[in-house]
Amino acid sequence: QASVDNLAFPSCDSEPCKSLHGAMDRKDGGVIGGGDDKRAALRAKMKQVLENKALKSTGAEPGLASNSEVRTGDAGGADGGGGVASSSSSRKPEAGGVSAISHVVAAGKDADPWPEVSLIATSFGIKDGRKRAAELQRRGEFESVARMWSKLMYLARSAGLALPAPELAALARDRCEVLALLERWAETESACAEALGTSEARPLAADVARMLLWRGRARVELRRDFVGARGDLSEALRTSDDCESSSKEEIRDEAEELDARLKEIALEDDRTAT
C-alpha cells in the first residue's frame, strides 16, 4: 500500500503548509489514526458552537430546545416576518445540496430567492430571519436553512436595507459558517466566494482565513479539486499571520483538519482506484 505522502494529489510547498505538515506529523504520528480522534473532537466542538449560537439567537439558553415554531408555506404574519417551510422530523445534513443555489439561479441573481417568505427590510427583519434560520436548523430542515440565509443576504444587499459594512460582513461570514458546518458544500463554496469577492464589506483577516478554509473543504468534497483546496489552505495560513494569537490558534486547528481531510480523501480515492 502506498504511503499517504506519495499519493497523487498536489502538495503545498509554501512555508506555512510545510510547517503545518510537520506539526501534524509530530502530534498525530500520521494522518489516519491519531488524527481521526482529533478531527472528530474538533468537528464536535465546532458544531456545538454553532448550536449555541443558534439557540442564543432564538433567546434560548445553550443546551435547551427553542419553543418558537416555524410553519410551512405561511407568508403572512402580524410582524411581517412570514413563515418558513418545516414539516418533518430532524434529519442529517445532506452533503453538497444545491437547492438554495438553484432557487437563486432560477429567480435571477438579483431576485428574491424565497418570495413566499415575507421579511421586512429592516434590522428587525434581519434579526427575525436569523431566528427563523436557527429554528429551521434545530428542526433539521437544512435545505430551508440554506435558502433562508440566501434570503437574508438578498434582504441585506438588494432590498434597500443599508447595513453598516461590518454588520454586512458579519452576516456574510455567519452564512458561510452555517453552510459549512451543515456540509452544504455547493452553497458553502458559492457563499464563501461571494463573501471573499465583495468590495462593499471586507471581512476581518480571521474571517477571511476561515472562509478560505471552508471554501477549500467545499472544493474537495464537491469535485476533488485538490489544487484549489490546497491553494485556499495555503492562503488561509498566510492570512492568519495578521490575526490575534487566539484566532490564529483556532485557524491553525481548522487548517489541520482540512489538511487531514485532503489526505484522507486522496487515500480513499487511491484505494477505490486499485
Secondary structure by P-SEA (a helix, b strand, c coil): ccccccccccccccaaaaaaaaaaaaccccccaaaaaaaaaaaaaaaaaaaaaaaaaaccccccccccccccccccccccbbbbbbccccccccccccaaaaaaaaacccccccccccccccaaaaaaaaaaaaaaaaacaaaaaaaaaaaaaaaaccccccccaaaaaaaaaaaaaaaaaacaaaaaaaaaaaaaacccccccaaaaaaaaaaaaaaaaacccaaaaaaaaaaaaaaaaccccaaaaaaaaaaaaaaaaaaaaaaaaaaaaac
